[in-house]
Amino acid sequence: MSTTETSREATEVNRAVARRFYEEVVSQGRLEVLDEIVAEDGTDAAGPALGGGGRAGFVQHITWLRQAVEGVTATVTDTVAEDDRVVVYWTIEGVQRGEVFGAPPSGRRFVGQSISTIRFRDGQIIEYEVLPDRLGIVQQLVG
């Protein structure tokens, strides 16, 4: 197998892992999957803000999200992958039950778009950053 083929295979594995993160972890709440798909030293940009780094930061981020947004679903709409990076375009929706982006609980349903950049090592997530449409989401929550 050539280096190009190996690299292409690794890129596709990374793309599949990224999808699993949204489908199994965010939407289904299967936190145990994080042990498989996130490196022990992985970094979730939101994790430290919630009080934790490493894999624990991912657990805190997803736990907060699933408590703040009832029935949260994350739908991957597109991915762009190259080497050790995957950019994920995704839609989040649910009913706000906790504070989100500074907006107090409203009980309102919302839909928002987000773009995430995920970096991988050996098929596991080592860096995760997300850029949500905060303004669009908050407008729906307080509107």
N, CA and C atoms as a LAMMPS dump frame, in Angstrom:
ITEM: TIMESTEP
0
ITEM: NUMBER OF ATOMS
429
ITEM: BOX BOUNDS ff ff ff
-5.0000000000000000e+02 5.0000000000000000e+02
-5.0000000000000000e+02 5.0000000000000000e+02
-5.0000000000000000e+02 5.0000000000000000e+02
ITEM: ATOMS id mol type element x y z
1 1 1 N 0.849 -1.168 0
2 1 2 C 0 0 0
3 1 3 C 0.899 1.236 0
4 2 1 N 0.588 2.181 -0.85
5 2 2 C 1.396 3.392 -0.957
6 2 3 C 1.106 4.339 0.204
7 3 1 N 2.019 5.279 0.399
8 3 2 C 1.828 6.292 1.437
9 3 3 C 0.579 7.107 1.177
10 4 1 N 0.306 7.394 -0.09
11 4 2 C -0.897 8.154 -0.459
12 4 3 C -2.153 7.386 -0.084
13 5 1 N -2.155 6.066 -0.365
14 5 2 C -3.32 5.247 -0.012
15 5 3 C -3.505 5.168 1.501
16 6 1 N -2.39 5.033 2.231
17 6 2 C -2.453 4.983 3.688
18 6 3 C -2.985 6.3 4.238
19 7 1 N -2.501 7.408 3.69
20 7 2 C -2.962 8.724 4.129
21 7 3 C -4.45 8.91 3.837
22 8 1 N -4.872 8.457 2.659
23 8 2 C -6.286 8.566 2.276
24 8 3 C -7.16 7.74 3.212
25 9 1 N -6.687 6.536 3.558
26 9 2 C -7.435 5.685 4.483
27 9 3 C -7.553 6.348 5.855
28 10 1 N -6.443 6.907 6.351
29 10 2 C -6.454 7.574 7.656
30 10 3 C -7.415 8.756 7.638
31 11 1 N -7.432 9.492 6.544
32 11 2 C -8.337 10.634 6.422
33 11 3 C -9.786 10.172 6.494
34 12 1 N -10.099 9.073 5.84
35 12 2 C -11.473 8.555 5.872
36 12 3 C -11.845 8.015 7.249
37 13 1 N -10.89 7.422 7.943
38 13 2 C -11.141 6.975 9.319
39 13 3 C -11.457 8.185 10.192
40 14 1 N -10.671 9.251 10.031
41 14 2 C -10.907 10.47 10.812
42 14 3 C -12.288 11.044 10.531
43 15 1 N -12.684 11.046 9.264
44 15 2 C -14.007 11.563 8.887
45 15 3 C -15.104 10.724 9.566
46 16 1 N -14.944 9.413 9.589
47 16 2 C -15.935 8.533 10.219
48 16 3 C -15.996 8.763 11.734
49 17 1 N -14.844 8.971 12.36
50 17 2 C -14.804 9.242 13.798
51 17 3 C -15.504 10.563 14.109
52 18 1 N -15.27 11.568 13.275
53 18 2 C -15.935 12.866 13.474
54 18 3 C -17.448 12.69 13.435
55 19 1 N -17.951 11.933 12.485
56 19 2 C -19.396 11.684 12.404
57 19 3 C -19.897 10.965 13.658
58 20 1 N -19.123 10 14.14
59 20 2 C -19.519 9.271 15.353
60 20 3 C -19.647 10.219 16.539
61 21 1 N -18.743 11.2 16.609
62 21 2 C -18.793 12.158 17.707
63 21 3 C -20.157 12.827 17.752
64 22 1 N -20.656 13.285 16.624
65 22 2 C -21.946 13.994 16.599
66 22 3 C -23.124 13.04 16.726
67 23 1 N -23.078 11.922 16.022
68 23 2 C -24.218 10.999 16.022
69 23 3 C -24.354 10.246 17.335
70 24 1 N -23.251 9.689 17.827
71 24 2 C -23.322 8.836 19.013
72 24 3 C -23.146 9.599 20.324
73 25 1 N -22.217 10.547 20.345
74 25 2 C -21.925 11.241 21.605
75 25 3 C -22.881 12.411 21.82
76 26 1 N -22.934 13.348 20.875
77 26 2 C -23.776 14.534 21.079
78 26 3 C -25.255 14.155 21.037
79 27 1 N -25.688 13.515 19.971
80 27 2 C -27.122 13.234 19.799
81 27 3 C -27.645 12.133 20.714
82 28 1 N -26.854 11.076 20.919
83 28 2 C -27.329 9.939 21.708
84 28 3 C -26.856 9.977 23.159
85 29 1 N -25.889 10.833 23.462
86 29 2 C -25.4 10.935 24.832
87 29 3 C -24.549 9.768 25.282
88 30 1 N -23.966 9.065 24.345
89 30 2 C -23.157 7.885 24.674
90 30 3 C -21.733 8.321 25.051
91 31 1 N -21.575 8.798 26.268
92 31 2 C -20.286 9.319 26.73
93 31 3 C -19.189 8.267 26.733
94 32 1 N -19.544 7.002 26.859
95 32 2 C -18.539 5.94 26.871
96 32 3 C -17.775 5.858 25.551
97 33 1 N -18.385 6.332 24.477
98 33 2 C -17.728 6.327 23.165
99 33 3 C -16.506 7.253 23.176
100 34 1 N -16.525 8.271 24.035
101 34 2 C -15.386 9.19 24.121
102 34 3 C -14.095 8.452 24.459
103 35 1 N -14.176 7.392 25.266
104 35 2 C -12.977 6.612 25.612
105 35 3 C -12.324 6.021 24.364
106 36 1 N -13.116 5.737 23.372
107 36 2 C -12.625 5.129 22.135
108 36 3 C -12.167 6.173 21.12
109 37 1 N -12.873 7.288 21.013
110 37 2 C -12.61 8.206 19.905
111 37 3 C -11.84 9.476 20.273
112 38 1 N -11.628 9.722 21.568
113 38 2 C -10.883 10.907 22.001
114 38 3 C -9.622 10.446 22.718
115 39 1 N -8.476 10.989 22.308
116 39 2 C -7.219 10.669 22.979
117 39 3 C -7.284 11.159 24.422
118 40 1 N -6.601 10.454 25.304
119 40 2 C -6.62 10.817 26.717
120 40 3 C -6.169 12.263 26.933
121 41 1 N -5.258 12.731 26.082
122 41 2 C -4.766 14.11 26.198
123 41 3 C -5.468 15.052 25.218
124 42 1 N -6.61 14.634 24.685
125 42 2 C -7.363 15.462 23.745
126 42 3 C -7.809 16.762 24.384
127 43 1 N -7.963 17.784 23.544
128 43 2 C -8.353 19.107 24.035
129 43 3 C -9.647 19.551 23.377
130 44 1 N -10.647 19.853 24.186
131 44 2 C -11.899 20.448 23.743
132 44 3 C -11.811 21.91 24.138
133 45 1 N -11.858 22.806 23.164
134 45 2 C -11.707 24.239 23.45
135 45 3 C -12.695 24.725 24.501
136 46 1 N -13.88 24.111 24.597
137 46 2 C -14.869 24.513 25.601
138 46 3 C -14.626 23.837 26.941
139 47 1 N -13.891 22.741 26.949
140 47 2 C -13.67 21.977 28.173
141 47 3 C -13.089 22.786 29.315
142 48 1 N -11.967 23.514 29.092
143 48 2 C -11.398 24.303 30.193
144 48 3 C -12.369 25.348 30.737
145 49 1 N -13.204 25.914 29.885
146 49 2 C -14.188 26.907 30.336
147 49 3 C -15.211 26.268 31.274
148 50 1 N -15.401 24.977 31.121
149 50 2 C -16.353 24.26 31.977
150 50 3 C -15.654 23.621 33.172
151 51 1 N -14.339 23.813 33.269
152 51 2 C -13.622 23.326 34.431
153 51 3 C -12.765 22.106 34.214
154 52 1 N -12.606 21.646 32.983
155 52 2 C -11.804 20.447 32.798
156 52 3 C -11.104 20.394 31.462
157 53 1 N -9.993 19.71 31.439
158 53 2 C -9.261 19.475 30.202
159 53 3 C -9.217 17.985 29.924
160 54 1 N -8.516 17.609 28.883
161 54 2 C -8.409 16.204 28.519
162 54 3 C -9.77 15.624 28.16
163 55 1 N -9.851 14.321 28.237
164 55 2 C -11.11 13.638 27.914
165 55 3 C -12.234 14.091 28.847
166 56 1 N -11.877 14.419 30.089
167 56 2 C -12.874 14.891 31.061
168 56 3 C -13.528 16.185 30.587
169 57 1 N -12.768 17.028 29.884
170 57 2 C -13.329 18.26 29.34
171 57 3 C -14.412 17.979 28.314
172 58 1 N -14.219 16.941 27.507
173 58 2 C -15.235 16.542 26.533
174 58 3 C -16.484 16.062 27.264
175 59 1 N -16.298 15.267 28.309
176 59 2 C -17.441 14.77 29.094
177 59 3 C -18.214 15.95 29.675
178 60 1 N -17.508 16.922 30.237
179 60 2 C -18.183 18.086 30.831
180 60 3 C -18.929 18.885 29.772
181 61 1 N -18.325 19.07 28.6
182 61 2 C -18.963 19.826 27.52
183 61 3 C -20.254 19.143 27.075
184 62 1 N -20.189 17.859 26.816
185 62 2 C -21.373 17.13 26.33
186 62 3 C -22.432 17.04 27.43
187 63 1 N -22.01 16.829 28.672
188 63 2 C -22.969 16.762 29.779
189 63 3 C -23.705 18.086 29.913
190 64 1 N -22.951 19.201 29.894
191 64 2 C -23.582 20.528 29.962
192 64 3 C -24.569 20.709 28.807
193 65 1 N -24.128 20.403 27.592
194 65 2 C -24.975 20.604 26.409
195 65 3 C -26.266 19.807 26.515
196 66 1 N -26.173 18.554 26.906
197 66 2 C -27.36 17.701 26.962
198 66 3 C -28.297 18.116 28.095
199 67 1 N -27.776 18.777 29.138
200 67 2 C -28.631 19.298 30.207
201 67 3 C -29.266 20.621 29.791
202 68 1 N -28.525 21.433 29.064
203 68 2 C -29.016 22.754 28.666
204 68 3 C -29.985 22.7 27.491
205 69 1 N -29.858 21.65 26.668
206 69 2 C -30.68 21.544 25.458
207 69 3 C -31.378 20.189 25.449
208 70 1 N -32.655 20.207 25.782
209 70 2 C -33.454 18.985 25.804
210 70 3 C -33.626 18.449 24.383
211 71 1 N -33.441 17.147 24.25
212 71 2 C -33.631 16.509 22.944
213 71 3 C -32.62 16.958 21.91
214 72 1 N -31.443 17.36 22.362
215 72 2 C -30.438 17.876 21.431
216 72 3 C -30.106 16.84 20.351
217 73 1 N -30.072 17.319 19.133
218 73 2 C -29.598 16.49 18.03
219 73 3 C -28.592 17.302 17.233
220 74 1 N -27.554 16.625 16.808
221 74 2 C -26.524 17.226 15.975
222 74 3 C -26.503 16.445 14.668
223 75 1 N -26.728 17.145 13.572
224 75 2 C -26.776 16.51 12.259
225 75 3 C -25.629 17.028 11.414
226 76 1 N -24.751 16.14 11.01
227 76 2 C -23.635 16.516 10.153
228 76 3 C -24.184 16.749 8.749
229 77 1 N -23.926 17.94 8.218
230 77 2 C -24.407 18.27 6.873
231 77 3 C -23.314 18.173 5.823
232 78 1 N -22.042 18.291 6.243
233 78 2 C -20.935 18.179 5.299
234 78 3 C -19.638 18.065 6.073
235 79 1 N -18.638 17.476 5.447
236 79 2 C -17.309 17.405 6.029
237 79 3 C -16.279 17.671 4.94
238 80 1 N -15.177 18.244 5.351
239 80 2 C -14.015 18.42 4.486
240 80 3 C -12.848 17.857 5.279
241 81 1 N -12.134 16.895 4.696
242 81 2 C -11.071 16.228 5.43
243 81 3 C -9.785 16.184 4.608
244 82 1 N -8.694 16.422 5.316
245 82 2 C -7.381 16.299 4.698
246 82 3 C -6.373 15.988 5.793
247 83 1 N -5.576 14.971 5.544
248 83 2 C -4.559 14.543 6.494
249 83 3 C -5.166 14.337 7.874
250 84 1 N -4.695 15.105 8.879
251 84 2 C -5.139 14.877 10.259
252 84 3 C -6.257 15.818 10.692
253 85 1 N -6.882 16.519 9.742
254 85 2 C -7.936 17.488 10.092
255 85 3 C -9.247 17.17 9.367
256 86 1 N -10.332 17.394 10.106
257 86 2 C -11.667 17.292 9.528
258 86 3 C -12.431 18.549 9.941
259 87 1 N -13.004 19.216 8.964
260 87 2 C -13.882 20.348 9.223
261 87 3 C -15.3 19.829 9.059
262 88 1 N -16.115 20.04 10.082
263 88 2 C -17.472 19.502 10.094
264 88 3 C -18.467 20.655 10.104
265 89 1 N -19.382 20.633 9.16
266 89 2 C -20.507 21.567 9.125
267 89 3 C -21.678 20.788 9.705
268 90 1 N -22.323 21.352 10.71
269 90 2 C -23.393 20.601 11.358
270 90 3 C -24.476 21.532 11.891
271 91 1 N -25.632 20.917 12.102
272 91 2 C -26.801 21.629 12.607
273 91 3 C -27.133 21.07 13.984
274 92 1 N -27.391 21.975 14.919
275 92 2 C -27.828 21.569 16.257
276 92 3 C -29.259 22.043 16.433
277 93 1 N -30.058 21.215 17.094
278 93 2 C -31.418 21.643 17.412
279 93 3 C -31.877 20.989 18.697
280 94 1 N -32.821 21.65 19.332
281 94 2 C -33.376 21.143 20.571
282 94 3 C -34.169 22.232 21.261
283 95 1 N -34.535 21.963 22.508
284 95 2 C -35.308 22.899 23.314
285 95 3 C -34.41 23.38 24.456
286 96 1 N -34.284 24.681 24.587
287 96 2 C -33.415 25.257 25.604
288 96 3 C -34.013 25.08 26.991
289 97 1 N -33.271 24.391 27.881
290 97 2 C -33.697 24.188 29.271
291 97 3 C -32.721 24.801 30.264
292 98 1 N -31.535 25.2 29.786
293 98 2 C -30.537 25.819 30.646
294 98 3 C -29.938 27.008 29.928
295 99 1 N -29.04 27.706 30.594
296 99 2 C -28.407 28.874 29.984
297 99 3 C -27.578 28.451 28.772
298 100 1 N -27.772 29.163 27.679
299 100 2 C -27.018 28.924 26.444
300 100 3 C -26.531 30.271 25.937
301 101 1 N -25.208 30.409 25.816
302 101 2 C -24.589 31.647 25.329
303 101 3 C -25.112 32.868 26.084
304 102 1 N -25.312 32.716 27.383
305 102 2 C -25.752 33.83 28.219
306 102 3 C -27.255 34.045 28.247
307 103 1 N -27.991 33.351 27.407
308 103 2 C -29.456 33.491 27.388
309 103 3 C -30.061 32.578 28.46
310 104 1 N -30.924 33.129 29.316
311 104 2 C -31.552 32.311 30.353
312 104 3 C -32.502 31.276 29.733
313 105 1 N -32.784 30.203 30.471
314 105 2 C -33.684 29.168 29.951
315 105 3 C -34.998 29.762 29.451
316 106 1 N -35.394 29.371 28.238
317 106 2 C -36.602 29.934 27.628
318 106 3 C -37.652 28.885 27.304
319 107 1 N -37.241 27.62 27.223
320 107 2 C -38.172 26.578 26.793
321 107 3 C -38.452 26.627 25.297
322 108 1 N -37.696 27.426 24.562
323 108 2 C -37.913 27.562 23.12
324 108 3 C -37.069 26.571 22.331
325 109 1 N -37.663 26.112 21.249
326 109 2 C -36.946 25.261 20.305
327 109 3 C -36.087 26.156 19.432
328 110 1 N -34.892 25.677 19.117
329 110 2 C -34.011 26.435 18.238
330 110 3 C -33.259 25.5 17.301
331 111 1 N -32.776 26.073 16.225
332 111 2 C -31.938 25.376 15.248
333 111 3 C -30.767 26.298 14.953
334 112 1 N -29.566 25.752 14.99
335 112 2 C -28.395 26.572 14.728
336 112 3 C -27.373 25.836 13.885
337 113 1 N -26.556 26.607 13.22
338 113 2 C -25.488 26.054 12.388
339 113 3 C -24.167 26.211 13.118
340 114 1 N -23.279 25.251 12.936
341 114 2 C -21.953 25.32 13.548
342 114 3 C -20.93 24.738 12.588
343 115 1 N -19.697 25.179 12.779
344 115 2 C -18.563 24.629 12.041
345 115 3 C -17.536 24.224 13.087
346 116 1 N -17.057 23.004 12.99
347 116 2 C -16.045 22.522 13.919
348 116 3 C -14.797 22.114 13.159
349 117 1 N -13.669 22.324 13.804
350 117 2 C -12.398 21.837 13.284
351 117 3 C -11.889 20.803 14.277
352 118 1 N -11.611 19.617 13.757
353 118 2 C -11.172 18.516 14.606
354 118 3 C -9.842 17.999 14.065
355 119 1 N -8.877 17.832 14.97
356 119 2 C -7.582 17.294 14.574
357 119 3 C -7.41 15.924 15.214
358 120 1 N -6.773 15.019 14.498
359 120 2 C -6.668 13.623 14.909
360 120 3 C -5.221 13.157 15.02
361 121 1 N -5.048 12.135 15.861
362 121 2 C -3.799 11.389 15.934
363 121 3 C -4.19 9.924 16.096
364 122 1 N -3.724 9.101 15.195
365 122 2 C -3.996 7.659 15.248
366 122 3 C -5.487 7.35 15.371
367 123 1 N -6.309 8.094 14.633
368 123 2 C -7.747 7.832 14.603
369 123 3 C -8.516 8.335 15.812
370 124 1 N -7.864 9.12 16.678
371 124 2 C -8.538 9.683 17.844
372 124 3 C -8.462 11.206 17.8
373 125 1 N -9.487 11.839 18.35
374 125 2 C -9.545 13.297 18.414
375 125 3 C -8.5 13.799 19.418
376 126 1 N -7.681 14.784 18.955
377 126 2 C -6.724 15.403 19.878
378 126 3 C -7.006 16.888 20.082
379 127 1 N -7.737 17.513 19.148
380 127 2 C -8.136 18.913 19.301
381 127 3 C -9.518 19.106 18.708
382 128 1 N -10.358 19.831 19.441
383 128 2 C -11.72 20.107 18.982
384 128 3 C -12.033 21.57 19.23
385 129 1 N -12.438 22.264 18.183
386 129 2 C -12.889 23.659 18.293
387 129 3 C -14.187 23.789 17.528
388 130 1 N -15.093 24.608 18.048
389 130 2 C -16.386 24.793 17.385
390 130 3 C -16.704 26.281 17.299
391 131 1 N -17.245 26.666 16.156
392 131 2 C -17.705 28.036 15.933
393 131 3 C -19.201 27.987 15.646
394 132 1 N -20.021 28.136 16.678
395 132 2 C -21.474 28.128 16.475
396 132 3 C -21.965 29.495 16.014
397 133 1 N -23.124 29.51 15.4
398 133 2 C -23.788 30.768 15.047
399 133 3 C -24.471 31.282 16.31
400 134 1 N -23.688 31.828 17.213
401 134 2 C -24.198 32.278 18.507
402 134 3 C -25.314 33.305 18.346
403 135 1 N -25.108 34.282 17.476
404 135 2 C -26.117 35.326 17.301
405 135 3 C -27.442 34.739 16.834
406 136 1 N -27.392 33.874 15.833
407 136 2 C -28.621 33.278 15.313
408 136 3 C -29.344 32.45 16.354
409 137 1 N -28.576 31.727 17.169
410 137 2 C -29.179 30.903 18.212
411 137 3 C -29.793 31.795 19.299
412 138 1 N -29.035 32.774 19.783
413 138 2 C -29.54 33.649 20.854
414 138 3 C -30.774 34.415 20.386
415 139 1 N -30.809 34.85 19.145
416 139 2 C -31.991 35.556 18.636
417 139 3 C -33.234 34.675 18.723
418 140 1 N -33.069 33.385 18.482
419 140 2 C -34.213 32.472 18.591
420 140 3 C -34.622 32.259 20.044
421 141 1 N -33.678 32.302 20.95
422 141 2 C -33.949 32.027 22.36
423 141 3 C -34.568 33.203 23.097
424 142 1 N -34.206 34.41 22.719
425 142 2 C -34.735 35.582 23.407
426 142 3 C -35.753 36.348 22.575
427 143 1 N -35.856 35.962 21.303
428 143 2 C -36.708 36.673 20.34
429 143 3 C -38.113 36.704 20.668
